[in-house]
Every structure is written in structure tokens, then in C-alpha cells.
């Protein structure tokens, strides 16, 4: 509970240090998972509190989309598939697949390693696998694919959570 109690005051201090008081926010972004239950719950509660207090919209951003976003931005072909595959333990992964333009090809799913490999093998697109289970899933796939593995960071880049929320803000305006 200490994290939950400290989160909003810390957010306020960080924004003020950057010269952007919390009252100037146009919207709020929060990852909606997959992630630790407690972390997602605390993040959602804090974002909802900020949204209600400031009367601004709150946008939920898929952790899977945020992981792949930096690699999708400068992708050459719109036919390239970017799939985030994160270890969900016990032989399973969380997986989502997106085009360079952010179109969802494979919605966020909980699959076995084998199911993820079989699903991704159905596509004939060049493929980027991103995340903690990228190598494992690649090794289970058919060998007739062009696959690039990117291990990625331990958490999605926060600047991409913010950017994706701005895209949502523009899309809904």
C-alpha cells in the first residue's frame, strides 16, 4: 500500500519539476496489462483518481502494444508483423501482434508457447518478435519465416505509453 499512497504525490512532483503542473494535463495514460496484478491495479486506481480529480480522460494502453511501438514506428513495410511475446510462466506467453501502423493482427492473448508459435507461423509476413519469450517462440516456429528477435526491456518504455495515449487522444478528437 505504500506504493499506492506515494504514486500520485510523486507524479505531481515529477510533473511540476518538468514545468507541467498536474492541472495542465489533457489526459492520463495507464498500462492495462498484462502485468503484475497489484501493479496494474495500483496504476489503474491512480490513473482513475487523476482523471476524476482533473476531469480528463484516461486511456488504457496495452503493455504488449507499448513494448512493440518503438520498433514499429520506423518500420519499412506495412506488411511487417511486430509481435510482443512475454513470459507468463508455466510454458505460456502473453502475445499480441501489430502492423507498423499499429493495426492489431493478433489481439492480446494468453497462449502456450506452442500455440503462440503455431499462430505466428500462419502469417507469411516478415516478423519481429519482441520480449522475454521471443527466442523461445522463434525456436518453436517453422523455419520458413524471416524473423528478427529483439529481447527488449524489462518493462515497456514509458515514453511510448505516453505517445500511444496521444494517438488515442487525437483519434477520438
N, C-alpha and C positions, 0 to 999 in steps of 0.2 A: 504493500500500500504506500510505501514511501515514494516509489517511483510515480505513482498516480498523483500523489499530492504535490510533487515537485514539478511535474511536467508543464502545466500551464504557466506558473510563475517563471519557469526557465524560458519558455517560449516568449513570453512578454519581454524578458531581459534581453534575449538574443535579438529580437526584432528592434527593440529600442537602441541597442548597440549598433545596429546596421542603419539606424536613422529611419526606421519604418515602424512607428507605433502600431500596436495591435488594432487600434481604431481605424487605421488606413487599409486594412486587409479588404480585398474584394471578394475573396472566397478562401476556403480552407481545404487542404488535401490530406488524405489519410490512406495508408495501405490497408486493404481489406482481406489480405491473406493470399496464399497460405502463409502461415507463420505461427509462432507460439500462441496458444490460446490466450494466455494472460497478456502478452504484448499487443495482440490485435485488439483485445477487449479494452485495454487501457488507452490505446491510440484512438479507437472509435469513440470512447467516452469523452476524451479530451477534445477531439475534433468537434463532436456534437456540442460540447459546452461552449467552445469558442464560437461556433456557428450560431447558436442560440443567443449568446451574450452580445454578439456583434451584428446579429440579424443578417448573416451572409450565408450563401450556400456552402455545403460541404460535399466534396467529390471523393468517392471511394475509388482508389486506384489498385488494380490487381498487382500484387507483388511480382507475378510472372511477367506481366507486360512491362513493368518498370525495369526488371533485370535485362530484358532484351532491347529496350528502347535505344540505348546508346549505340548499339550495333546496327539497328535498323535505319537510323537517321541518314547515313551516307551510303546506304546500300545501292548498288548499281541497278540491278534488275528487279522489277516489281514482282517477278516470279520466284524470287528467293524466299525461302521459308526460314524464319527465326523461331526456334523452339527452346523455351526455358524448361529444363528438367531438374528439379530439386529433389534431393533425397528425402523421402518420407519414412524411412526406416522399414525394416522387415521386408525387403525386396520390393518396395513400392516407391513411386515418384509422384510429385505434383508436376503436371505438364500443361503447357499452353503453347500454341503456335500462332505466329503473326506474320503478315507480309511486311515489306519495308514501309508501306504506308499505314501500318497499324491495323489492317483488316484482320479479324480473328479467323484463322483457318481451323484451329483446334481449340475449342473453348477450354478454360481451366478445368483440369480433371485430376482425379486420384486414380492411378493405374499401377499395375505391377510393372516391373522393369520390362518384362517380355511384352506386355500389352502396349507399352509406350513404343518400344522398338518396332513392333508389328504395325502400329498405327502410322508411325513416321515412315515406314517402308512403303506405305501405299502411295505416298507422294513421289512424283518424279522430278521435283524441284531441287535446285541446289539448296543445301541445308546447312544452317549454322545451329549447333547445339550449344546452349549456354547453361552453366550452372553446375552444381556439385555432382550430379549424376550424368553429365554429358558424356564422359568417356565410357562409362558402364553401358549406357544405352547404345552408343555408337558401336561398341563391340558386339552387341546382340543383333544389330541390323544386318540386312543383306548387304553384300559388298559392292553392289552396282550403283551406289549413290556418291555424289560429290558432297562430302561432309567436312565442315570445319568445326573443330571443338574449341570452345572458349570456356575455361573453368569459371571465370567471373569472380565477383567479390562475395564476401560472406553475407552481405545484405544489399538490397537494391540501392543504386545511387540516389540519394535524396533529391539531388537537383532534377533527376528525371521524374520523380514522383511529382515535383512541382511543375515541371514542363507539361507532363501529361494532364495535370489538372487545369492548366491554362488552355490546352487544346479543348478540354471539356467545356470550359467557360465560354470559349469562342463558338464552339459547336452549338451550344444551347442559347447563345445570344440572339 
